[in-house]
Amino acid sequence: MTTTLLTFLGRVPKTESGYRKTSYDFGDGSRSEPVAFFGWPLQKRIAADRLVIMGTAGSMWDHLFEGDIVFGEEAQDARWRLLEATEAKAVTADLLAPLQQPLSERLGCEARLVLIP
């Protein structure tokens, strides 16, 4: 059976050092490493086959590719365009589309990035 994790990407305050990070307590004595996006520790815990990340045009999409996961030079132009659009709160589905595959490869599961109103 395929497991799908649906998660929402919001926007937390951003400083010069990046978005604010939080550790999450799962209630069984384990805590996550500090992260800005709750979806990462939840995906590690659940190990879903598919991760669907939903967010608005103003969500912190740039953090998915410039924060907790290192992409190096991969998809650098697409990531740069996404960073600019995130700052303007103007992210589009066309900007997210080319980044789904690199994210899937890093996570080891299918990743879908969905823009919502």
FIKOLZA-1660 file (N, C-alpha, C; in steps of 0.1 Angstrom, whole numbers, plus 5000, padded with zeros to 4 digits):
% residues 117
   i   px   py   pz ch aa at
   1 5008 4988 5000  A  M  N
   1 5000 5000 5000  A  M CA
   1 5009 5012 5000  A  M  C
   2 5005 5022 4992  A  T  N
   2 5013 5035 4991  A  T CA
   2 5008 5044 5002  A  T  C
   3 5018 5050 5008  A  T  N
   3 5015 5060 5019  A  T CA
   3 5018 5074 5013  A  T  C
   4 5008 5083 5015  A  T  N
   4 5010 5097 5011  A  T CA
   4 5009 5106 5023  A  T  C
   5 5019 5115 5024  A  L  N
   5 5019 5125 5035  A  L CA
   5 5015 5139 5028  A  L  C
   6 5004 5145 5033  A  L  N
   6 5000 5158 5029  A  L CA
   6 5004 5168 5039  A  L  C
   7 5012 5178 5035  A  T  N
   7 5016 5188 5045  A  T CA
   7 5015 5202 5039  A  T  C
   8 5014 5211 5048  A  F  N
   8 5013 5225 5043  A  F CA
   8 5025 5233 5046  A  F  C
   9 5029 5242 5037  A  L  N
   9 5041 5250 5039  A  L CA
   9 5036 5264 5041  A  L  C
  10 5039 5270 5053  A  G  N
  10 5035 5283 5056  A  G CA
  10 5046 5293 5054  A  G  C
  11 5047 5302 5063  A  R  N
  11 5058 5312 5062  A  R CA
  11 5060 5317 5077  A  R  C
  12 5072 5314 5081  A  V  N
  12 5076 5319 5095  A  V CA
  12 5086 5331 5093  A  V  C
  13 5088 5339 5103  A  P  N
  13 5097 5350 5102  A  P CA
  13 5111 5346 5097  A  P  C
  14 5117 5354 5088  A  K  N
  14 5130 5352 5083  A  K CA
  14 5139 5363 5087  A  K  C
  15 5151 5359 5091  A  T  N
  15 5162 5368 5095  A  T CA
  15 5173 5367 5085  A  T  C
  16 5184 5374 5088  A  E  N
  16 5196 5372 5080  A  E CA
  16 5201 5358 5079  A  E  C
  17 5199 5351 5090  A  S  N
  17 5204 5337 5091  A  S CA
  17 5194 5327 5086  A  S  C
  18 5182 5331 5081  A  G  N
  18 5172 5322 5075  A  G CA
  18 5159 5322 5083  A  G  C
  19 5151 5313 5080  A  Y  N
  19 5138 5312 5087  A  Y CA
  19 5140 5306 5101  A  Y  C
  20 5131 5311 5110  A  R  N
  20 5131 5306 5124  A  R CA
  20 5129 5291 5124  A  R  C
  21 5137 5284 5132  A  K  N
  21 5136 5270 5134  A  K CA
  21 5131 5265 5147  A  K  C
  22 5124 5254 5147  A  T  N
  22 5118 5248 5159  A  T CA
  22 5121 5233 5160  A  T  C
  23 5123 5228 5172  A  S  N
  23 5124 5213 5174  A  S CA
  23 5110 5208 5177  A  S  C
  24 5106 5197 5172  A  Y  N
  24 5093 5191 5174  A  Y CA
  24 5094 5179 5183  A  Y  C
  25 5085 5178 5193  A  D  N
  25 5084 5167 5202  A  D CA
  25 5072 5158 5198  A  D  C
  26 5075 5145 5195  A  F  N
  26 5066 5136 5190  A  F CA
  26 5058 5129 5200  A  F  C
  27 5060 5132 5213  A  G  N
  27 5053 5126 5224  A  G CA
  27 5057 5113 5229  A  G  C
  28 5068 5107 5223  A  D  N
  28 5073 5094 5227  A  D CA
  28 5087 5095 5232  A  D  C
  29 5091 5108 5235  A  G  N
  29 5104 5110 5240  A  G CA
  29 5114 5114 5230  A  G  C
  30 5110 5113 5217  A  S  N
  30 5119 5118 5206  A  S CA
  30 5116 5132 5202  A  S  C
  31 5126 5139 5198  A  R  N
  31 5125 5153 5193  A  R CA
  31 5132 5154 5180  A  R  C
  32 5127 5162 5171  A  S  N
  32 5133 5165 5159  A  S CA
  32 5145 5174 5160  A  S  C
  33 5154 5174 5150  A  E  N
  33 5164 5184 5150  A  E CA
  33 5157 5198 5147  A  E  C
  34 5162 5209 5150  A  P  N
  34 5156 5222 5147  A  P CA
  34 5154 5223 5132  A  P  C
  35 5142 5226 5127  A  V  N
  35 5139 5228 5113  A  V CA
  35 5129 5239 5112  A  V  C
  36 5128 5245 5100  A  A  N
  36 5118 5256 5098  A  A CA
  36 5105 5250 5092  A  A  C
  37 5106 5238 5086  A  F  N
  37 5095 5232 5080  A  F CA
  37 5092 5219 5086  A  F  C
  38 5080 5218 5093  A  F  N
  38 5076 5206 5100  A  F CA
  38 5075 5193 5091  A  F  C
  39 5073 5195 5078  A  G  N
  39 5072 5184 5069  A  G CA
  39 5084 5175 5069  A  G  C
  40 5096 5180 5071  A  W  N
  40 5108 5172 5070  A  W CA
  40 5109 5162 5081  A  W  C
  41 5108 5166 5094  A  P  N
  41 5108 5156 5105  A  P CA
  41 5097 5146 5104  A  P  C
  42 5085 5151 5100  A  L  N
  42 5073 5142 5099  A  L CA
  42 5076 5132 5088  A  L  C
  43 5081 5136 5076  A  Q  N
  43 5084 5126 5066  A  Q CA
  43 5095 5116 5070  A  Q  C
  44 5105 5120 5078  A  K  N
  44 5115 5111 5083  A  K CA
  44 5108 5101 5092  A  K  C
  45 5099 5105 5100  A  R  N
  45 5092 5096 5110  A  R CA
  45 5083 5086 5103  A  R  C
  46 5075 5091 5093  A  I  N
  46 5065 5083 5087  A  I CA
  46 5071 5075 5075  A  I  C
  47 5081 5081 5068  A  A  N
  47 5087 5075 5056  A  A CA
  47 5076 5072 5045  A  A  C
  48 5068 5082 5042  A  A  N
  48 5058 5080 5032  A  A CA
  48 5064 5078 5018  A  A  C
  49 5057 5071 5010  A  D  N
  49 5061 5069 4996  A  D CA
  49 5060 5082 4988  A  D  C
  50 5050 5090 4991  A  R  N
  50 5048 5102 4984  A  R CA
  50 5046 5114 4994  A  R  C
  51 5052 5125 4991  A  L  N
  51 5051 5137 5000  A  L CA
  51 5045 5148 4991  A  L  C
  52 5033 5153 4995  A  V  N
  52 5027 5164 4988  A  V CA
  52 5027 5176 4997  A  V  C
  53 5034 5186 4992  A  I  N
  53 5036 5199 5000  A  I CA
  53 5028 5209 4993  A  I  C
  54 5018 5215 5001  A  M  N
  54 5009 5225 4996  A  M CA
  54 5012 5239 5002  A  M  C
  55 5012 5249 4994  A  G  N
  55 5015 5262 4999  A  G CA
  55 5009 5273 4990  A  G  C
  56 5009 5285 4995  A  T  N
  56 5004 5296 4987  A  T CA
  56 5015 5303 4980  A  T  C
  57 5012 5313 4972  A  A  N
  57 5022 5321 4964  A  A CA
  57 5032 5328 4974  A  A  C
  58 5028 5329 4986  A  G  N
  58 5036 5336 4996  A  G CA
  58 5043 5327 5006  A  G  C
  59 5041 5314 5005  A  S  N
  59 5048 5305 5014  A  S CA
  59 5063 5305 5012  A  S  C
  60 5070 5299 5022  A  M  N
  60 5085 5299 5021  A  M CA
  60 5090 5288 5013  A  M  C
  61 5086 5288 5000  A  W  N
  61 5091 5277 4990  A  W CA
  61 5106 5277 4989  A  W  C
  62 5112 5289 4990  A  D  N
  62 5127 5289 4989  A  D CA
  62 5134 5280 4999  A  D  C
  63 5128 5279 5011  A  H  N
  63 5134 5272 5022  A  H CA
  63 5135 5257 5018  A  H  C
  64 5126 5252 5010  A  L  N
  64 5127 5238 5006  A  L CA
  64 5140 5234 4999  A  L  C
  65 5145 5245 4992  A  F  N
  65 5157 5242 4984  A  F CA
  65 5169 5250 4988  A  F  C
  66 5168 5258 4998  A  E  N
  66 5179 5266 5003  A  E CA
  66 5181 5265 5018  A  E  C
  67 5173 5256 5025  A  G  N
  67 5174 5255 5039  A  G CA
  67 5179 5242 5045  A  G  C
  68 5170 5233 5048  A  D  N
  68 5174 5221 5055  A  D CA
  68 5181 5210 5046  A  D  C
  69 5179 5211 5033  A  I  N
  69 5184 5201 5024  A  I CA
  69 5194 5208 5015  A  I  C
  70 5205 5203 5013  A  V  N
  70 5216 5209 5005  A  V CA
  70 5215 5204 4990  A  V  C
  71 5214 5213 4981  A  F  N
  71 5213 5210 4967  A  F CA
  71 5225 5213 4959  A  F  C
  72 5234 5220 4965  A  G  N
  72 5246 5224 4958  A  G CA
  72 5243 5232 4945  A  G  C
  73 5248 5228 4934  A  E  N
  73 5246 5235 4921  A  E CA
  73 5234 5230 4913  A  E  C
  74 5228 5219 4918  A  E  N
  74 5217 5213 4910  A  E CA
  74 5205 5223 4909  A  E  C
  75 5200 5224 4897  A  A  N
  75 5188 5232 4894  A  A CA
  75 5190 5246 4900  A  A  C
  76 5202 5252 4899  A  Q  N
  76 5205 5264 4905  A  Q CA
  76 5197 5276 4899  A  Q  C
  77 5195 5276 4886  A  D  N
  77 5187 5287 4880  A  D CA
  77 5173 5287 4884  A  D  C
  78 5167 5275 4884  A  A  N
  78 5153 5273 4889  A  A CA
  78 5151 5277 4903  A  A  C
  79 5161 5274 4911  A  R  N
  79 5161 5277 4926  A  R CA
  79 5162 5292 4927  A  R  C
  80 5170 5299 4919  A  W  N
  80 5172 5313 4920  A  W CA
  80 5159 5320 4917  A  W  C
  81 5152 5316 4906  A  R  N
  81 5140 5322 4902  A  R CA
  81 5129 5320 4913  A  R  C
  82 5129 5308 4919  A  L  N
  82 5120 5306 4930  A  L CA
  82 5123 5315 4942  A  L  C
  83 5136 5317 4945  A  L  N
  83 5139 5326 4956  A  L CA
  83 5134 5340 4954  A  L  C
  84 5136 5345 4942  A  E  N
  84 5131 5358 4939  A  E CA
  84 5116 5359 4940  A  E  C
  85 5109 5349 4935  A  A  N
  85 5094 5349 4935  A  A CA
  85 5089 5348 4950  A  A  C
  86 5096 5340 4958  A  T  N
  86 5092 5338 4972  A  T CA
  86 5093 5352 4979  A  T  C
  87 5104 5359 4977  A  E  N
  87 5105 5372 4983  A  E CA
  87 5094 5382 4979  A  E  C
  88 5090 5380 4967  A  A  N
  88 5079 5389 4962  A  A CA
  88 5065 5383 4965  A  A  C
  89 5065 5371 4971  A  K  N
  89 5052 5364 4974  A  K CA
  89 5044 5362 4961  A  K  C
  90 5052 5357 4950  A  A  N
  90 5046 5356 4937  A  A CA
  90 5050 5342 4931  A  A  C
  91 5051 5332 4939  A  V  N
  91 5054 5319 4934  A  V CA
  91 5043 5313 4925  A  V  C
  92 5047 5307 4914  A  T  N
  92 5037 5301 4905  A  T CA
  92 5040 5286 4904  A  T  C
  93 5030 5278 4899  A  A  N
  93 5032 5264 4896  A  A CA
  93 5043 5262 4886  A  A  C
  94 5045 5270 4876  A  D  N
  94 5055 5269 4866  A  D CA
  94 5069 5270 4873  A  D  C
  95 5071 5277 4883  A  L  N
  95 5083 5278 4890  A  L CA
  95 5086 5266 4899  A  L  C
  96 5076 5260 4904  A  L  N
  96 5077 5248 4912  A  L CA
  96 5080 5235 4904  A  L  C
  97 5074 5234 4893  A  A  N
  97 5074 5222 4885  A  A CA
  97 5088 5216 4882  A  A  C
  98 5098 5224 4878  A  P  N
  98 5111 5218 4875  A  P CA
  98 5119 5214 4888  A  P  C
  99 5114 5217 4900  A  L  N
  99 5121 5214 4912  A  L CA
  99 5115 5202 4919  A  L  C
 100 5105 5196 4914  A  Q  N
 100 5099 5184 4920  A  Q CA
 100 5108 5172 4919  A  Q  C
 101 5114 5170 4907  A  Q  N
 101 5123 5159 4906  A  Q CA
 101 5135 5159 4914  A  Q  C
 102 5143 5171 4915  A  P  N
 102 5154 5171 4923  A  P CA
 102 5151 5169 4938  A  P  C
 103 5139 5174 4942  A  L  N
 103 5135 5172 4956  A  L CA
 103 5131 5157 4958  A  L  C
 104 5125 5151 4949  A  S  N
 104 5122 5137 4950  A  S CA
 104 5134 5128 4952  A  S  C
 105 5144 5132 4944  A  E  N
 105 5157 5124 4944  A  E CA
 105 5164 5126 4958  A  E  C
 106 5163 5138 4964  A  R  N
 106 5170 5140 4977  A  R CA
 106 5162 5133 4988  A  R  C
 107 5149 5133 4987  A  L  N
 107 5141 5127 4997  A  L CA
 107 5139 5112 4996  A  L  C
 108 5142 5106 4984  A  G  N
 108 5140 5092 4982  A  G CA
 108 5125 5088 4981  A  G  C
 109 5117 5097 4978  A  C  N
 109 5102 5094 4976  A  C CA
 109 5097 5104 4966  A  C  C
 110 5085 5102 4961  A  E  N
 110 5079 5111 4951  A  E CA
 110 5075 5124 4959  A  E  C
 111 5079 5135 4954  A  A  N
 111 5075 5148 4960  A  A CA
 111 5067 5156 4950  A  A  C
 112 5056 5161 4955  A  R  N
 112 5047 5170 4946  A  R CA
 112 5046 5183 4953  A  R  C
 113 5048 5194 4946  A  L  N
 113 5047 5208 4951  A  L CA
 113 5034 5214 4945  A  L  C
 114 5024 5217 4954  A  V  N
 114 5011 5221 4949  A  V CA
 114 5008 5235 4954  A  V  C
 115 5005 5244 4945  A  L  N
 115 5002 5258 4948  A  L CA
 115 4987 5258 4951  A  L  C
 116 4983 5264 4963  A  I  N
 116 4969 5265 4966  A  I CA
 116 4966 5280 4968  A  I  C
 117 4953 5284 4968  A  P  N
 117 4949 5298 4970  A  P CA
 117 4951 5302 4984  A  P  C
% end
